[in-house]
Amino acid sequence: MGQQPTLHLLNTCPFCWKVRGVIEHLNLDVKHVPVNGMRLKKELAFAGDWGKVPVYTTSTGEHVVDSTPLMKHLDEHHNNGQLSRNLGDERSQTWLNWADTTLSKATVPILYGSLGSALKTTTRISKLEAFGFVSKRLYAWAGFPIMWGIIARKRVKSDGRAPKQLWHDLLTEFTDAHEGQPFFGGEQPDLVDFAAFGYMRSVSPFPQFKLLEDHANGMAWYNRMMASLA
Ligand SMILES: N[C@@H](CCC(=O)N[C@@H](CS)C(=O)NCC(=O)O)C(=O)O
């Protein structure tokens, strides 16, 4: 039996949302442990020098890191690899890679792409995460110009599209790749669906999610994914 498995996470981390989707879909009994984003290295030192969330600790005390391998691990150990059933195909490998490289880069511009949205985002994060009293305020107010100025504007500029347009284009590309099926994986979702779903869902605690809500096919798929959770 051993100990209850744990998932060390940041509540707003997109990579954590990927894993959380699989945990909920499989209805696994996993304890969520939110960590303080300002003390990640220290709080995650128990798992070696990876220093990033998510970190999953199995019932036997083994640590598994890196969201995509971690999703596969959960699927293999608790679901007979059903979600990974298509990963032998080139199509699935291509789109899994697309989610982890292209779609993953779209979350920062939508959350921090303008000064107003950056402030909304850091304020919201400071409420959702397990910060200490001082670091909470520091993050909300010092974090937003940093995220806006340095990171997001660079990304928005290098793409050229407004963050909303970028998301709409990506959702169109992705849902077109479903080839008329309800999910990328066909009748049922697979690991590629859960990777993409995690990135999109990580925007859901923020007001900017409404910018994605008028993508009809994207939202229809998103709602089917929500309905697939236990
Ligand atoms: N490839 C990793 C990336 C994880 C990652 O970058 N997590 C962020 C939080 S969203 C983090 O912990 N960053 C801390 C750092 O890089 O020092 C995964 O997919 O799990």
The ligand as an SDF file (V2000), in Angstrom:
LIG
                    3D

 20 19  0  0  0  0  0  0  0  0999 V2000
    9.1950   20.6930  -18.6620 N   0  0  0  0  0  0  0  0  0  0  0  0
    8.6650   20.8930  -17.3280 C   0  0  0  0  0  0  0  0  0  0  0  0
    8.5290   22.3670  -17.0490 C   0  0  0  0  0  0  0  0  0  0  0  0
    8.0680   22.6540  -15.6500 C   0  0  0  0  0  0  0  0  0  0  0  0
    8.2170   24.1260  -15.2720 C   0  0  0  0  0  0  0  0  0  0  0  0
    8.9250   24.8950  -15.9550 O   0  0  0  0  0  0  0  0  0  0  0  0
    7.5170   24.5370  -14.2070 N   0  0  0  0  0  0  0  0  0  0  0  0
    7.6370   25.8940  -13.7540 C   0  0  0  0  0  0  0  0  0  0  0  0
    6.3600   26.3980  -13.1200 C   0  0  0  0  0  0  0  0  0  0  0  0
    5.0780   26.7090  -14.2980 S   0  0  0  0  0  0  0  0  0  0  0  0
    8.7280   25.9250  -12.6910 C   0  0  0  0  0  0  0  0  0  0  0  0
    8.6750   25.1780  -11.7320 O   0  0  0  0  0  0  0  0  0  0  0  0
    9.7100   26.7900  -12.8750 N   0  0  0  0  0  0  0  0  0  0  0  0
   10.7440   26.9720  -11.8940 C   0  0  0  0  0  0  0  0  0  0  0  0
   12.1000   27.0840  -12.5100 C   0  0  0  0  0  0  0  0  0  0  0  0
   12.2350   26.8680  -13.7270 O   0  0  0  0  0  0  0  0  0  0  0  0
   13.0150   27.4170  -11.7470 O   0  0  0  0  0  0  0  0  0  0  0  0
    7.3220   20.1870  -17.2380 C   0  0  0  0  0  0  0  0  0  0  0  0
    6.6690   20.0040  -18.2690 O   0  0  0  0  0  0  0  0  0  0  0  0
    6.9390   19.7550  -16.1370 O   0  0  0  0  0  0  0  0  0  0  0  0
  1  2  1  0
  2  3  1  0
  2 18  1  0
  3  4  1  0
  4  5  1  0
  5  6  2  0
  5  7  1  0
  7  8  1  0
  8  9  1  0
  8 11  1  0
  9 10  1  0
 11 12  2  0
 11 13  1  0
 13 14  1  0
 14 15  1  0
 15 16  2  0
 15 17  1  0
 18 19  2  0
 18 20  1  0
M  END
$$$$
